[in-house]
């Protein structure tokens, strides 16, 4: 599963990545700070992008953020647009 998270600032982005790593370190396979990606042990990938970035070419199964409907327009997932609570529930279930 491919998950896109849109975040406003670089400071929030770094805080989000640190929080995910601290809380779910045992469920993370790799974490690329330069690419802003987190690969989980089940093969799912979380991609973090700033809201100012152009959305052309991004596709996701689920997305979090103001343009989540654009990223998930071809998704077949039941609930395509998530919030952070849904992401946390997903990480807990791994």
Secondary structure, DSSP 4 states (H G I P E B T S, - for coil): -EEEEEES-HHHHHHHHHHHHHHHGGGEEEEETTTTEEEETTS-EEEEEETTS--TT---SEEESTTHHHHTTT---SS-B--HHHHHHHHHH-
